[in-house]
Amino acid sequence: MGNPAAAQRLRLALDMYEAGERMQPQRLKRTHPQASGAEIDAELQTWRRHRPGATHGDCPGHPSPRFE
């Protein structure tokens, strides 16, 4: 069947990502109170593609050679 512990960790990681997705627009609205909805959406898209500290889309630091 698979590894239930690994599946649980994956589900937790996905849940945490979804929570971050829901919180980020609220943070952007607080930091840019004069921004329109379209501007917030554009900022959210930028955040998704270029998160600070995640230059390579994963986490701070050097990219992992694991998937090369």
PDBQT receptor file of N, H, CA, C and O in Angstrom, charges set to zero:
ATOM      1  N   MET A   1       0.802  -1.195   0.000  1.00  0.00    +0.000 N 
ATOM      2  CA  MET A   1       0.000   0.000   0.000  1.00  0.00    +0.000 C 
ATOM      3  C   MET A   1       0.837   1.246   0.000  1.00  0.00    +0.000 C 
ATOM      4  O   MET A   1       0.421   2.163  -0.709  1.00  0.00    +0.000 OA
ATOM      5  N   GLY A   2       1.827   1.415   0.603  1.00  0.00    +0.000 N 
ATOM      6  H   GLY A   2       2.165   0.670   1.179  1.00  0.00    +0.000 HD
ATOM      7  CA  GLY A   2       2.546   2.668   0.701  1.00  0.00    +0.000 C 
ATOM      8  C   GLY A   2       2.858   2.957   2.151  1.00  0.00    +0.000 C 
ATOM      9  O   GLY A   2       2.480   2.208   3.053  1.00  0.00    +0.000 OA
ATOM     10  N   ASN A   3       3.530   4.017   2.347  1.00  0.00    +0.000 N 
ATOM     11  H   ASN A   3       3.837   4.624   1.615  1.00  0.00    +0.000 HD
ATOM     12  CA  ASN A   3       3.956   4.385   3.684  1.00  0.00    +0.000 C 
ATOM     13  C   ASN A   3       2.959   5.375   4.288  1.00  0.00    +0.000 C 
ATOM     14  O   ASN A   3       2.916   6.530   3.863  1.00  0.00    +0.000 OA
ATOM     15  N   PRO A   4       2.162   4.955   5.263  1.00  0.00    +0.000 N 
ATOM     16  CA  PRO A   4       1.171   5.860   5.855  1.00  0.00    +0.000 C 
ATOM     17  C   PRO A   4       1.806   7.089   6.504  1.00  0.00    +0.000 C 
ATOM     18  O   PRO A   4       1.228   8.175   6.456  1.00  0.00    +0.000 OA
ATOM     19  N   ALA A   5       2.981   6.937   7.108  1.00  0.00    +0.000 N 
ATOM     20  H   ALA A   5       3.451   6.054   7.147  1.00  0.00    +0.000 HD
ATOM     21  CA  ALA A   5       3.636   8.086   7.741  1.00  0.00    +0.000 C 
ATOM     22  C   ALA A   5       4.065   9.099   6.684  1.00  0.00    +0.000 C 
ATOM     23  O   ALA A   5       3.931  10.305   6.893  1.00  0.00    +0.000 OA
ATOM     24  N   ALA A   6       4.578   8.625   5.557  1.00  0.00    +0.000 N 
ATOM     25  H   ALA A   6       4.687   7.646   5.386  1.00  0.00    +0.000 HD
ATOM     26  CA  ALA A   6       4.982   9.531   4.476  1.00  0.00    +0.000 C 
ATOM     27  C   ALA A   6       3.763  10.236   3.891  1.00  0.00    +0.000 C 
ATOM     28  O   ALA A   6       3.810  11.429   3.592  1.00  0.00    +0.000 OA
ATOM     29  N   ALA A   7       2.688   9.502   3.734  1.00  0.00    +0.000 N 
ATOM     30  H   ALA A   7       2.649   8.533   3.977  1.00  0.00    +0.000 HD
ATOM     31  CA  ALA A   7       1.464  10.102   3.216  1.00  0.00    +0.000 C 
ATOM     32  C   ALA A   7       0.939  11.167   4.170  1.00  0.00    +0.000 C 
ATOM     33  O   ALA A   7       0.458  12.213   3.734  1.00  0.00    +0.000 OA
ATOM     34  N   GLN A   8       1.030  10.906   5.458  1.00  0.00    +0.000 N 
ATOM     35  H   GLN A   8       1.421  10.056   5.812  1.00  0.00    +0.000 HD
ATOM     36  CA  GLN A   8       0.580  11.876   6.448  1.00  0.00    +0.000 C 
ATOM     37  C   GLN A   8       1.455  13.136   6.410  1.00  0.00    +0.000 C 
ATOM     38  O   GLN A   8       0.939  14.248   6.514  1.00  0.00    +0.000 OA
ATOM     39  N   ARG A   9       2.768  12.966   6.261  1.00  0.00    +0.000 N 
ATOM     40  H   ARG A   9       3.187  12.062   6.176  1.00  0.00    +0.000 HD
ATOM     41  CA  ARG A   9       3.672  14.127   6.170  1.00  0.00    +0.000 C 
ATOM     42  C   ARG A   9       3.385  14.946   4.920  1.00  0.00    +0.000 C 
ATOM     43  O   ARG A   9       3.400  16.176   4.963  1.00  0.00    +0.000 OA
ATOM     44  N   LEU A  10       3.126  14.272   3.815  1.00  0.00    +0.000 N 
ATOM     45  H   LEU A  10       3.114  13.272   3.781  1.00  0.00    +0.000 HD
ATOM     46  CA  LEU A  10       2.801  14.978   2.573  1.00  0.00    +0.000 C 
ATOM     47  C   LEU A  10       1.507  15.764   2.738  1.00  0.00    +0.000 C 
ATOM     48  O   LEU A  10       1.425  16.925   2.337  1.00  0.00    +0.000 OA
ATOM     49  N   ARG A  11       0.499  15.134   3.328  1.00  0.00    +0.000 N 
ATOM     50  H   ARG A  11       0.565  14.191   3.655  1.00  0.00    +0.000 HD
ATOM     51  CA  ARG A  11      -0.781  15.819   3.531  1.00  0.00    +0.000 C 
ATOM     52  C   ARG A  11      -0.590  17.049   4.418  1.00  0.00    +0.000 C 
ATOM     53  O   ARG A  11      -1.167  18.104   4.153  1.00  0.00    +0.000 OA
ATOM     54  N   LEU A  12       0.220  16.913   5.469  1.00  0.00    +0.000 N 
ATOM     55  H   LEU A  12       0.689  16.056   5.683  1.00  0.00    +0.000 HD
ATOM     56  CA  LEU A  12       0.499  18.042   6.350  1.00  0.00    +0.000 C 
ATOM     57  C   LEU A  12       1.189  19.167   5.588  1.00  0.00    +0.000 C 
ATOM     58  O   LEU A  12       0.840  20.336   5.753  1.00  0.00    +0.000 OA
ATOM     59  N   ALA A  13       2.168  18.820   4.754  1.00  0.00    +0.000 N 
ATOM     60  H   ALA A  13       2.452  17.871   4.619  1.00  0.00    +0.000 HD
ATOM     61  CA  ALA A  13       2.870  19.838   3.965  1.00  0.00    +0.000 C 
ATOM     62  C   ALA A  13       1.901  20.553   3.021  1.00  0.00    +0.000 C 
ATOM     63  O   ALA A  13       1.954  21.775   2.884  1.00  0.00    +0.000 OA
ATOM     64  N   LEU A  14       1.025  19.797   2.378  1.00  0.00    +0.000 N 
ATOM     65  H   LEU A  14       0.983  18.804   2.490  1.00  0.00    +0.000 HD
ATOM     66  CA  LEU A  14       0.048  20.408   1.478  1.00  0.00    +0.000 C 
ATOM     67  C   LEU A  14      -0.944  21.280   2.238  1.00  0.00    +0.000 C 
ATOM     68  O   LEU A  14      -1.323  22.348   1.759  1.00  0.00    +0.000 OA
ATOM     69  N   ASP A  15      -1.363  20.839   3.407  1.00  0.00    +0.000 N 
ATOM     70  H   ASP A  15      -1.056  19.971   3.797  1.00  0.00    +0.000 HD
ATOM     71  CA  ASP A  15      -2.270  21.645   4.239  1.00  0.00    +0.000 C 
ATOM     72  C   ASP A  15      -1.611  22.953   4.655  1.00  0.00    +0.000 C 
ATOM     73  O   ASP A  15      -2.248  24.006   4.659  1.00  0.00    +0.000 OA
ATOM     74  N   MET A  16      -0.312  22.876   5.009  1.00  0.00    +0.000 N 
ATOM     75  H   MET A  16       0.206  22.021   5.006  1.00  0.00    +0.000 HD
ATOM     76  CA  MET A  16       0.414  24.085   5.410  1.00  0.00    +0.000 C 
ATOM     77  C   MET A  16       0.552  25.051   4.229  1.00  0.00    +0.000 C 
ATOM     78  O   MET A  16       0.431  26.265   4.398  1.00  0.00    +0.000 OA
ATOM     79  N   TYR A  17       0.801  24.515   3.053  1.00  0.00    +0.000 N 
ATOM     80  H   TYR A  17       0.899  23.529   2.916  1.00  0.00    +0.000 HD
ATOM     81  CA  TYR A  17       0.887  25.365   1.863  1.00  0.00    +0.000 C 
ATOM     82  C   TYR A  17      -0.451  26.056   1.612  1.00  0.00    +0.000 C 
ATOM     83  O   TYR A  17      -0.492  27.256   1.339  1.00  0.00    +0.000 OA
ATOM     84  N   GLU A  18      -1.529  25.310   1.703  1.00  0.00    +0.000 N 
ATOM     85  H   GLU A  18      -1.496  24.335   1.925  1.00  0.00    +0.000 HD
ATOM     86  CA  GLU A  18      -2.854  25.888   1.478  1.00  0.00    +0.000 C 
ATOM     87  C   GLU A  18      -3.163  26.972   2.506  1.00  0.00    +0.000 C 
ATOM     88  O   GLU A  18      -3.764  27.992   2.168  1.00  0.00    +0.000 OA
ATOM     89  N   ALA A  19      -2.761  26.763   3.744  1.00  0.00    +0.000 N 
ATOM     90  H   ALA A  19      -2.273  25.934   4.019  1.00  0.00    +0.000 HD
ATOM     91  CA  ALA A  19      -2.972  27.788   4.773  1.00  0.00    +0.000 C 
ATOM     92  C   ALA A  19      -2.174  29.042   4.425  1.00  0.00    +0.000 C 
ATOM     93  O   ALA A  19      -2.677  30.155   4.573  1.00  0.00    +0.000 OA
ATOM     94  N   GLY A  20      -0.945  28.873   3.968  1.00  0.00    +0.000 N 
ATOM     95  H   GLY A  20      -0.536  27.968   3.847  1.00  0.00    +0.000 HD
ATOM     96  CA  GLY A  20      -0.138  30.012   3.554  1.00  0.00    +0.000 C 
ATOM     97  C   GLY A  20      -0.754  30.744   2.383  1.00  0.00    +0.000 C 
ATOM     98  O   GLY A  20      -0.723  31.973   2.333  1.00  0.00    +0.000 OA
ATOM     99  N   GLU A  21      -1.312  30.008   1.446  1.00  0.00    +0.000 N 
ATOM    100  H   GLU A  21      -1.337  29.009   1.487  1.00  0.00    +0.000 HD
ATOM    101  CA  GLU A  21      -1.995  30.619   0.304  1.00  0.00    +0.000 C 
ATOM    102  C   GLU A  21      -3.181  31.476   0.757  1.00  0.00    +0.000 C 
ATOM    103  O   GLU A  21      -3.439  32.538   0.190  1.00  0.00    +0.000 OA
ATOM    104  N   ARG A  22      -3.892  31.010   1.773  1.00  0.00    +0.000 N 
ATOM    105  H   ARG A  22      -3.683  30.147   2.234  1.00  0.00    +0.000 HD
ATOM    106  CA  ARG A  22      -5.047  31.774   2.269  1.00  0.00    +0.000 C 
ATOM    107  C   ARG A  22      -4.610  33.007   3.059  1.00  0.00    +0.000 C 
ATOM    108  O   ARG A  22      -5.300  34.026   3.049  1.00  0.00    +0.000 OA
ATOM    109  N   MET A  23      -3.473  32.920   3.739  1.00  0.00    +0.000 N 
ATOM    110  H   MET A  23      -2.912  32.092   3.747  1.00  0.00    +0.000 HD
ATOM    111  CA  MET A  23      -3.016  34.034   4.576  1.00  0.00    +0.000 C 
ATOM    112  C   MET A  23      -2.284  35.114   3.791  1.00  0.00    +0.000 C 
ATOM    113  O   MET A  23      -2.333  36.286   4.163  1.00  0.00    +0.000 OA
ATOM    114  N   GLN A  24      -1.614  34.739   2.721  1.00  0.00    +0.000 N 
ATOM    115  H   GLN A  24      -1.575  33.787   2.418  1.00  0.00    +0.000 HD
ATOM    116  CA  GLN A  24      -0.792  35.707   1.991  1.00  0.00    +0.000 C 
ATOM    117  C   GLN A  24      -1.592  36.902   1.454  1.00  0.00    +0.000 C 
ATOM    118  O   GLN A  24      -1.116  38.028   1.597  1.00  0.00    +0.000 OA
ATOM    119  N   PRO A  25      -2.760  36.737   0.853  1.00  0.00    +0.000 N 
ATOM    120  CA  PRO A  25      -3.503  37.915   0.396  1.00  0.00    +0.000 C 
ATOM    121  C   PRO A  25      -3.848  38.869   1.551  1.00  0.00    +0.000 C 
ATOM    122  O   PRO A  25      -3.845  40.087   1.373  1.00  0.00    +0.000 OA
ATOM    123  N   GLN A  26      -4.141  38.315   2.721  1.00  0.00    +0.000 N 
ATOM    124  H   GLN A  26      -4.144  37.326   2.865  1.00  0.00    +0.000 HD
ATOM    125  CA  GLN A  26      -4.445  39.160   3.882  1.00  0.00    +0.000 C 
ATOM    126  C   GLN A  26      -3.221  39.970   4.286  1.00  0.00    +0.000 C 
ATOM    127  O   GLN A  26      -3.335  41.151   4.611  1.00  0.00    +0.000 OA
ATOM    128  N   ARG A  27      -2.049  39.336   4.266  1.00  0.00    +0.000 N 
ATOM    129  H   ARG A  27      -1.956  38.376   4.002  1.00  0.00    +0.000 HD
ATOM    130  CA  ARG A  27      -0.815  40.036   4.601  1.00  0.00    +0.000 C 
ATOM    131  C   ARG A  27      -0.534  41.140   3.579  1.00  0.00    +0.000 C 
ATOM    132  O   ARG A  27      -0.145  42.249   3.945  1.00  0.00    +0.000 OA
ATOM    133  N   LEU A  28      -0.733  40.830   2.308  1.00  0.00    +0.000 N 
ATOM    134  H   LEU A  28      -1.049  39.929   2.010  1.00  0.00    +0.000 HD
ATOM    135  CA  LEU A  28      -0.497  41.827   1.263  1.00  0.00    +0.000 C 
ATOM    136  C   LEU A  28      -1.444  43.010   1.409  1.00  0.00    +0.000 C 
ATOM    137  O   LEU A  28      -1.043  44.154   1.195  1.00  0.00    +0.000 OA
ATOM    138  N   LYS A  29      -2.689  42.747   1.770  1.00  0.00    +0.000 N 
ATOM    139  H   LYS A  29      -3.015  41.817   1.944  1.00  0.00    +0.000 HD
ATOM    140  CA  LYS A  29      -3.645  43.849   1.977  1.00  0.00    +0.000 C 
ATOM    141  C   LYS A  29      -3.231  44.723   3.151  1.00  0.00    +0.000 C 
ATOM    142  O   LYS A  29      -3.410  45.940   3.109  1.00  0.00    +0.000 OA
ATOM    143  N   ARG A  30      -2.673  44.111   4.208  1.00  0.00    +0.000 N 
ATOM    144  H   ARG A  30      -2.528  43.122   4.242  1.00  0.00    +0.000 HD
ATOM    145  CA  ARG A  30      -2.204  44.900   5.358  1.00  0.00    +0.000 C 
ATOM    146  C   ARG A  30      -0.988  45.739   4.998  1.00  0.00    +0.000 C 
ATOM    147  O   ARG A  30      -0.877  46.890   5.420  1.00  0.00    +0.000 OA
ATOM    148  N   THR A  31      -0.075  45.165   4.219  1.00  0.00    +0.000 N 
ATOM    149  H   THR A  31      -0.166  44.229   3.876  1.00  0.00    +0.000 HD
ATOM    150  CA  THR A  31       1.148  45.893   3.893  1.00  0.00    +0.000 C 
ATOM    151  C   THR A  31       0.966  46.873   2.748  1.00  0.00    +0.000 C 
ATOM    152  O   THR A  31       1.787  47.774   2.573  1.00  0.00    +0.000 OA
ATOM    153  N   HIS A  32      -0.094  46.716   1.967  1.00  0.00    +0.000 N 
ATOM    154  H   HIS A  32      -0.761  45.985   2.109  1.00  0.00    +0.000 HD
ATOM    155  CA  HIS A  32      -0.401  47.619   0.845  1.00  0.00    +0.000 C 
ATOM    156  C   HIS A  32      -1.878  48.022   0.915  1.00  0.00    +0.000 C 
ATOM    157  O   HIS A  32      -2.664  47.619   0.058  1.00  0.00    +0.000 OA
ATOM    158  N   PRO A  33      -2.264  48.811   1.921  1.00  0.00    +0.000 N 
ATOM    159  CA  PRO A  33      -3.685  49.097   2.116  1.00  0.00    +0.000 C 
ATOM    160  C   PRO A  33      -4.339  49.870   0.967  1.00  0.00    +0.000 C 
ATOM    161  O   PRO A  33      -5.557  49.807   0.801  1.00  0.00    +0.000 OA
ATOM    162  N   GLN A  34      -3.562  50.583   0.190  1.00  0.00    +0.000 N 
ATOM    163  H   GLN A  34      -2.572  50.634   0.325  1.00  0.00    +0.000 HD
ATOM    164  CA  GLN A  34      -4.138  51.350  -0.916  1.00  0.00    +0.000 C 
ATOM    165  C   GLN A  34      -4.216  50.552  -2.219  1.00  0.00    +0.000 C 
ATOM    166  O   GLN A  34      -4.749  51.045  -3.213  1.00  0.00    +0.000 OA
ATOM    167  N   ALA A  35      -3.699  49.345  -2.223  1.00  0.00    +0.000 N 
ATOM    168  H   ALA A  35      -3.266  48.945  -1.416  1.00  0.00    +0.000 HD
ATOM    169  CA  ALA A  35      -3.652  48.536  -3.444  1.00  0.00    +0.000 C 
ATOM    170  C   ALA A  35      -5.048  48.044  -3.829  1.00  0.00    +0.000 C 
ATOM    171  O   ALA A  35      -5.876  47.714  -2.981  1.00  0.00    +0.000 OA
ATOM    172  N   SER A  36      -5.268  48.009  -5.129  1.00  0.00    +0.000 N 
ATOM    173  H   SER A  36      -4.595  48.277  -5.818  1.00  0.00    +0.000 HD
ATOM    174  CA  SER A  36      -6.538  47.482  -5.639  1.00  0.00    +0.000 C 
ATOM    175  C   SER A  36      -6.508  45.954  -5.586  1.00  0.00    +0.000 C 
ATOM    176  O   SER A  36      -5.464  45.352  -5.336  1.00  0.00    +0.000 OA
ATOM    177  N   GLY A  37      -7.644  45.348  -5.819  1.00  0.00    +0.000 N 
ATOM    178  H   GLY A  37      -8.493  45.836  -6.022  1.00  0.00    +0.000 HD
ATOM    179  CA  GLY A  37      -7.718  43.891  -5.855  1.00  0.00    +0.000 C 
ATOM    180  C   GLY A  37      -6.812  43.316  -6.931  1.00  0.00    +0.000 C 
ATOM    181  O   GLY A  37      -6.171  42.286  -6.724  1.00  0.00    +0.000 OA
ATOM    182  N   ALA A  38      -6.759  43.987  -8.089  1.00  0.00    +0.000 N 
ATOM    183  H   ALA A  38      -7.280  44.824  -8.256  1.00  0.00    +0.000 HD
ATOM    184  CA  ALA A  38      -5.894  43.520  -9.177  1.00  0.00    +0.000 C 
ATOM    185  C   ALA A  38      -4.424  43.617  -8.779  1.00  0.00    +0.000 C 
ATOM    186  O   ALA A  38      -3.627  42.743  -9.119  1.00  0.00    +0.000 OA
ATOM    187  N   GLU A  39      -4.067  44.677  -8.062  1.00  0.00    +0.000 N 
ATOM    188  H   GLU A  39      -4.714  45.387  -7.786  1.00  0.00    +0.000 HD
ATOM    189  CA  GLU A  39      -2.680  44.826  -7.612  1.00  0.00    +0.000 C 
ATOM    190  C   GLU A  39      -2.319  43.749  -6.590  1.00  0.00    +0.000 C 
ATOM    191  O   GLU A  39      -1.216  43.204  -6.619  1.00  0.00    +0.000 OA
ATOM    192  N   ILE A  40      -3.246  43.449  -5.695  1.00  0.00    +0.000 N 
ATOM    193  H   ILE A  40      -4.142  43.893  -5.671  1.00  0.00    +0.000 HD
ATOM    194  CA  ILE A  40      -3.013  42.384  -4.716  1.00  0.00    +0.000 C 
ATOM    195  C   ILE A  40      -2.843  41.049  -5.435  1.00  0.00    +0.000 C 
ATOM    196  O   ILE A  40      -1.958  40.266  -5.090  1.00  0.00    +0.000 OA
ATOM    197  N   ASP A  41      -3.687  40.786  -6.434  1.00  0.00    +0.000 N 
ATOM    198  H   ASP A  41      -4.406  41.422  -6.715  1.00  0.00    +0.000 HD
ATOM    199  CA  ASP A  41      -3.566  39.545  -7.205  1.00  0.00    +0.000 C 
ATOM    200  C   ASP A  41      -2.208  39.461  -7.898  1.00  0.00    +0.000 C 
ATOM    201  O   ASP A  41      -1.588  38.398  -7.928  1.00  0.00    +0.000 OA
ATOM    202  N   ALA A  42      -1.747  40.583  -8.454  1.00  0.00    +0.000 N 
ATOM    203  H   ALA A  42      -2.251  41.446  -8.429  1.00  0.00    +0.000 HD
ATOM    204  CA  ALA A  42      -0.446  40.603  -9.120  1.00  0.00    +0.000 C 
ATOM    205  C   ALA A  42       0.674  40.350  -8.107  1.00  0.00    +0.000 C 
ATOM    206  O   ALA A  42       1.615  39.609  -8.393  1.00  0.00    +0.000 OA
ATOM    207  N   GLU A  43       0.574  40.962  -6.929  1.00  0.00    +0.000 N 
ATOM    208  H   GLU A  43      -0.190  41.564  -6.696  1.00  0.00    +0.000 HD
ATOM    209  CA  GLU A  43       1.570  40.732  -5.876  1.00  0.00    +0.000 C 
ATOM    210  C   GLU A  43       1.563  39.264  -5.439  1.00  0.00    +0.000 C 
ATOM    211  O   GLU A  43       2.618  38.685  -5.179  1.00  0.00    +0.000 OA
ATOM    212  N   LEU A  44       0.383  38.673  -5.359  1.00  0.00    +0.000 N 
ATOM    213  H   LEU A  44      -0.474  39.143  -5.570  1.00  0.00    +0.000 HD
ATOM    214  CA  LEU A  44       0.266  37.272  -4.965  1.00  0.00    +0.000 C 
ATOM    215  C   LEU A  44       0.930  36.369  -6.009  1.00  0.00    +0.000 C 
ATOM    216  O   LEU A  44       1.620  35.413  -5.654  1.00  0.00    +0.000 OA
ATOM    217  N   GLN A  45       0.726  36.666  -7.275  1.00  0.00    +0.000 N 
ATOM    218  H   GLN A  45       0.166  37.442  -7.564  1.00  0.00    +0.000 HD
ATOM    219  CA  GLN A  45       1.370  35.883  -8.336  1.00  0.00    +0.000 C 
ATOM    220  C   GLN A  45       2.885  36.013  -8.253  1.00  0.00    +0.000 C 
ATOM    221  O   GLN A  45       3.609  35.033  -8.430  1.00  0.00    +0.000 OA
ATOM    222  N   THR A  46       3.357  37.221  -7.984  1.00  0.00    +0.000 N 
ATOM    223  H   THR A  46       2.769  38.017  -7.841  1.00  0.00    +0.000 HD
ATOM    224  CA  THR A  46       4.800  37.435  -7.836  1.00  0.00    +0.000 C 
ATOM    225  C   THR A  46       5.326  36.632  -6.654  1.00  0.00    +0.000 C 
ATOM    226  O   THR A  46       6.377  35.999  -6.753  1.00  0.00    +0.000 OA
ATOM    227  N   TRP A  47       4.606  36.653  -5.538  1.00  0.00    +0.000 N 
ATOM    228  H   TRP A  47       3.752  37.167  -5.458  1.00  0.00    +0.000 HD
ATOM    229  CA  TRP A  47       5.016  35.884  -4.352  1.00  0.00    +0.000 C 
ATOM    230  C   TRP A  47       5.108  34.394  -4.670  1.00  0.00    +0.000 C 
ATOM    231  O   TRP A  47       6.040  33.716  -4.238  1.00  0.00    +0.000 OA
ATOM    232  N   ARG A  48       4.145  33.896  -5.420  1.00  0.00    +0.000 N 
ATOM    233  H   ARG A  48       3.387  34.447  -5.770  1.00  0.00    +0.000 HD
ATOM    234  CA  ARG A  48       4.149  32.471  -5.756  1.00  0.00    +0.000 C 
ATOM    235  C   ARG A  48       5.377  32.097  -6.576  1.00  0.00    +0.000 C 
ATOM    236  O   ARG A  48       5.940  31.016  -6.398  1.00  0.00    +0.000 OA
ATOM    237  N   ARG A  49       5.792  32.982  -7.472  1.00  0.00    +0.000 N 
ATOM    238  H   ARG A  49       5.335  33.860  -7.617  1.00  0.00    +0.000 HD
ATOM    239  CA  ARG A  49       6.917  32.677  -8.350  1.00  0.00    +0.000 C 
ATOM    240  C   ARG A  49       8.278  33.030  -7.774  1.00  0.00    +0.000 C 
ATOM    241  O   ARG A  49       9.279  32.396  -8.108  1.00  0.00    +0.000 OA
ATOM    242  N   HIS A  50       8.322  34.048  -6.903  1.00  0.00    +0.000 N 
ATOM    243  H   HIS A  50       7.509  34.563  -6.631  1.00  0.00    +0.000 HD
ATOM    244  CA  HIS A  50       9.608  34.570  -6.440  1.00  0.00    +0.000 C 
ATOM    245  C   HIS A  50       9.588  34.816  -4.941  1.00  0.00    +0.000 C 
ATOM    246  O   HIS A  50       9.810  35.943  -4.499  1.00  0.00    +0.000 OA
ATOM    247  N   ARG A  51       9.328  33.793  -4.163  1.00  0.00    +0.000 N 
ATOM    248  H   ARG A  51       9.147  32.878  -4.522  1.00  0.00    +0.000 HD
ATOM    249  CA  ARG A  51       9.280  33.962  -2.717  1.00  0.00    +0.000 C 
ATOM    250  C   ARG A  51      10.644  34.353  -2.175  1.00  0.00    +0.000 C 
ATOM    251  O   ARG A  51      11.648  33.743  -2.542  1.00  0.00    +0.000 OA
ATOM    252  N   PRO A  52      10.700  35.353  -1.313  1.00  0.00    +0.000 N 
ATOM    253  CA  PRO A  52      11.988  35.735  -0.733  1.00  0.00    +0.000 C 
ATOM    254  C   PRO A  52      12.633  34.547  -0.034  1.00  0.00    +0.000 C 
ATOM    255  O   PRO A  52      11.984  33.822   0.720  1.00  0.00    +0.000 OA
ATOM    256  N   GLY A  53      13.916  34.365  -0.298  1.00  0.00    +0.000 N 
ATOM    257  H   GLY A  53      14.443  34.954  -0.910  1.00  0.00    +0.000 HD
ATOM    258  CA  GLY A  53      14.638  33.265   0.325  1.00  0.00    +0.000 C 
ATOM    259  C   GLY A  53      14.469  31.939  -0.386  1.00  0.00    +0.000 C 
ATOM    260  O   GLY A  53      15.084  30.947   0.004  1.00  0.00    +0.000 OA
ATOM    261  N   ALA A  54      13.650  31.901  -1.419  1.00  0.00    +0.000 N 
ATOM    262  H   ALA A  54      13.150  32.706  -1.737  1.00  0.00    +0.000 HD
ATOM    263  CA  ALA A  54      13.442  30.649  -2.157  1.00  0.00    +0.000 C 
ATOM    264  C   ALA A  54      13.741  30.890  -3.632  1.00  0.00    +0.000 C 
ATOM    265  O   ALA A  54      12.894  30.673  -4.499  1.00  0.00    +0.000 OA
ATOM    266  N   THR A  55      14.947  31.337  -3.893  1.00  0.00    +0.000 N 
ATOM    267  H   THR A  55      15.635  31.513  -3.188  1.00  0.00    +0.000 HD
ATOM    268  CA  THR A  55      15.361  31.672  -5.249  1.00  0.00    +0.000 C 
ATOM    269  C   THR A  55      15.106  30.540  -6.229  1.00  0.00    +0.000 C 
ATOM    270  O   THR A  55      14.740  30.773  -7.380  1.00  0.00    +0.000 OA
ATOM    271  N   HIS A  56      15.297  29.338  -5.775  1.00  0.00    +0.000 N 
ATOM    272  H   HIS A  56      15.595  29.149  -4.839  1.00  0.00    +0.000 HD
ATOM    273  CA  HIS A  56      15.136  28.179  -6.653  1.00  0.00    +0.000 C 
ATOM    274  C   HIS A  56      13.771  27.506  -6.465  1.00  0.00    +0.000 C 
ATOM    275  O   HIS A  56      13.562  26.384  -6.925  1.00  0.00    +0.000 OA
ATOM    276  N   GLY A  57      12.848  28.191  -5.793  1.00  0.00    +0.000 N 
ATOM    277  H   GLY A  57      13.017  29.102  -5.419  1.00  0.00    +0.000 HD
ATOM    278  CA  GLY A  57      11.502  27.680  -5.627  1.00  0.00    +0.000 C 
ATOM    279  C   GLY A  57      11.333  26.650  -4.541  1.00  0.00    +0.000 C 
ATOM    280  O   GLY A  57      10.283  26.015  -4.441  1.00  0.00    +0.000 OA
ATOM    281  N   ASP A  58      12.360  26.475  -3.720  1.00  0.00    +0.000 N 
ATOM    282  H   ASP A  58      13.212  26.991  -3.801  1.00  0.00    +0.000 HD
ATOM    283  CA  ASP A  58      12.248  25.436  -2.704  1.00  0.00    +0.000 C 
ATOM    284  C   ASP A  58      12.431  26.019  -1.308  1.00  0.00    +0.000 C 
ATOM    285  O   ASP A  58      11.464  26.104  -0.551  1.00  0.00    +0.000 OA
ATOM    286  N   CYS A  59      13.612  26.411  -0.961  1.00  0.00    +0.000 N 
ATOM    287  H   CYS A  59      14.397  26.342  -1.576  1.00  0.00    +0.000 HD
ATOM    288  CA  CYS A  59      13.881  26.953   0.363  1.00  0.00    +0.000 C 
ATOM    289  C   CYS A  59      15.180  27.739   0.305  1.00  0.00    +0.000 C 
ATOM    290  O   CYS A  59      15.890  27.673  -0.699  1.00  0.00    +0.000 OA
ATOM    291  N   PRO A  60      15.503  28.472   1.343  1.00  0.00    +0.000 N 
ATOM    292  CA  PRO A  60      16.767  29.198   1.329  1.00  0.00    +0.000 C 
ATOM    293  C   PRO A  60      17.949  28.237   1.197  1.00  0.00    +0.000 C 
ATOM    294  O   PRO A  60      17.889  27.096   1.655  1.00  0.00    +0.000 OA
ATOM    295  N   GLY A  61      18.997  28.702   0.581  1.00  0.00    +0.000 N 
ATOM    296  H   GLY A  61      19.046  29.629   0.209  1.00  0.00    +0.000 HD
ATOM    297  CA  GLY A  61      20.196  27.878   0.454  1.00  0.00    +0.000 C 
ATOM    298  C   GLY A  61      20.442  27.452  -0.967  1.00  0.00    +0.000 C 
ATOM    299  O   GLY A  61      19.851  27.981  -1.909  1.00  0.00    +0.000 OA
ATOM    300  N   HIS A  62      21.307  26.504  -1.104  1.00  0.00    +0.000 N 
ATOM    301  H   HIS A  62      21.787  26.075  -0.339  1.00  0.00    +0.000 HD
ATOM    302  CA  HIS A  62      21.692  26.006  -2.420  1.00  0.00    +0.000 C 
ATOM    303  C   HIS A  62      20.676  24.991  -2.920  1.00  0.00    +0.000 C 
ATOM    304  O   HIS A  62      20.091  24.255  -2.125  1.00  0.00    +0.000 OA
ATOM    305  N   PRO A  63      20.457  24.943  -4.250  1.00  0.00    +0.000 N 
ATOM    306  CA  PRO A  63      19.522  23.942  -4.777  1.00  0.00    +0.000 C 
ATOM    307  C   PRO A  63      20.043  22.529  -4.527  1.00  0.00    +0.000 C 
ATOM    308  O   PRO A  63      21.251  22.291  -4.531  1.00  0.00    +0.000 OA
ATOM    309  N   SER A  64      19.146  21.626  -4.316  1.00  0.00    +0.000 N 
ATOM    310  H   SER A  64      18.165  21.819  -4.313  1.00  0.00    +0.000 HD
ATOM    311  CA  SER A  64      19.507  20.233  -4.083  1.00  0.00    +0.000 C 
ATOM    312  C   SER A  64      19.801  19.545  -5.405  1.00  0.00    +0.000 C 
ATOM    313  O   SER A  64      19.046  19.702  -6.365  1.00  0.00    +0.000 OA
ATOM    314  N   PRO A  65      20.883  18.789  -5.469  1.00  0.00    +0.000 N 
ATOM    315  CA  PRO A  65      21.171  18.030  -6.687  1.00  0.00    +0.000 C 
ATOM    316  C   PRO A  65      20.337  16.748  -6.775  1.00  0.00    +0.000 C 
ATOM    317  O   PRO A  65      20.457  15.985  -7.734  1.00  0.00    +0.000 OA
ATOM    318  N   ARG A  66      19.505  16.522  -5.779  1.00  0.00    +0.000 N 
ATOM    319  H   ARG A  66      19.407  17.142  -5.000  1.00  0.00    +0.000 HD
ATOM    320  CA  ARG A  66      18.747  15.283  -5.687  1.00  0.00    +0.000 C 
ATOM    321  C   ARG A  66      17.899  15.009  -6.922  1.00  0.00    +0.000 C 
ATOM    322  O   ARG A  66      17.739  13.850  -7.305  1.00  0.00    +0.000 OA
ATOM    323  N   PHE A  67      17.350  16.046  -7.558  1.00  0.00    +0.000 N 
ATOM    324  H   PHE A  67      17.480  16.988  -7.247  1.00  0.00    +0.000 HD
ATOM    325  CA  PHE A  67      16.431  15.835  -8.681  1.00  0.00    +0.000 C 
ATOM    326  C   PHE A  67      17.059  16.173 -10.028  1.00  0.00    +0.000 C 
ATOM    327  O   PHE A  67      16.349  16.333 -11.021  1.00  0.00    +0.000 OA
ATOM    328  N   GLU A  68      18.367  16.280 -10.069  1.00  0.00    +0.000 N 
ATOM    329  H   GLU A  68      18.944  16.150  -9.262  1.00  0.00    +0.000 HD
ATOM    330  CA  GLU A  68      19.031  16.608 -11.338  1.00  0.00    +0.000 C 
ATOM    331  C   GLU A  68      19.178  15.383 -12.198  1.00  0.00    +0.000 C 
ATOM    332  O   GLU A  68      19.713  15.465 -13.303  1.00  0.00    +0.000 OA
TER     333      GLU A  68
